[in-house]
Amino acid sequence: MLSSESVAATFLSHGSADLHPVMKSLRDEAPVFFSEDLHMWIVSRYDDVTEILKNAELFPASTRSIIMSSYPPEVREVLASTSTFTAPNMGFDGSPAHERLRKPVVPYFSAKGARLLEPRIEEIAGLRAEEVPAEPPVDLVQAYARPLANSVVIALAGFPAEDHDRILRYHRAVNEFFFGRPPAHLQLDYAHDLLEWEQYLSALLAARRRDPRDDLISLLTRKVARGEADYTEQELISFLSFDVVTAGFRPTSFALVTLFDELLEDPRRWQSLREDPGCFDGLFSEALRRSGPALGVFRMTAADTEVGGVPVPAGSVLWVMTASANRDERRFPEPDAFDPHRPRMAGSLHFSQGLHYCLGANLARIVARAGVSALMRRHPGLRLVPGQERVYEPSINVVAPARLLVEW
């Protein structure tokens, strides 16, 4: 029997074995379910989820104010002075700001643009694979996936390599505010880290204007100078802070770890990729459809409406469960099975859909392919350590291994 308490307990228990059974129960019994414990509506069926994702006007992604309101006044005051929480941003804002901000960078993140970056990404993956400890067992998350994702984002964006640790410290603060819950005694410190981060970004933008290089930051400053992009300084900072670093570091590593987990769960999948690298795209898409690291996205209702025939008031928060939609039997027959040749794969929602379709989807695929290929060349006999205890990321909206032990 579904209850607000039991549903909330499942979603708040990281990596719960009940996660997919509960999502199936929601799809079958209460596809639009209000949780008093979570103070939001949970939408779980494919058709309802896609309807919401495609209608950014009625279901906007502008949830920063809700996040900010959950912190004490002195923390809110600092956050309200930051570009990350206040400037127009394509991750949170709808039309027309979204199109204005997105259009100038679409070529860079397109399939063609991503292919131009592939040799550099492959080089970084090769170097990171060489740094994996020689003696197993090895934690693939700490030893490979996170360092690889971070290195790619830092290199492509144009951050100085020597600032790696400093950037990670700033990233931790932004990530905790958006996707976690900093301990009360650290919240003000994290807010000031965010201010310091934005001062760092402003100085780096100025440096790239004086001395442009072959990187994303220089591309943005050149486009603005030529009138090819209409960004304010605050919007550039917000884009780099959230869309590039926060949405680049951890999600990229989560996707890579999820792919390794799915490939190694059944050795035949790993072997099939070894024998035929051309089957990567199907394996990657099916791994993320079946076990994508994001449970969903959060949306608001701009007006009184109905979702799946259920009245939902204006100002409501919706948890739009893409992970549930991707296992909806109404769209994907035998959804729990792993089938890289599955028909209608293009309908998978692991990169969302509509206005807020993931800008970095092409790059994520290339990083995953380069990351798997580099480690496969070095350790072709890679396998999961049997009987390991599973540990998951401590985030309400992420179900990705926080540790993945491998051997060879």
Order of alpha helices (4+ residues) and beta strands (2+ residues): alpha-alpha-beta-beta-alpha-alpha-alpha-alpha-alpha-alpha-alpha-beta-alpha-alpha-alpha-alpha-alpha-alpha-alpha-alpha-beta-beta-beta-beta-alpha-alpha-beta-beta-beta-beta
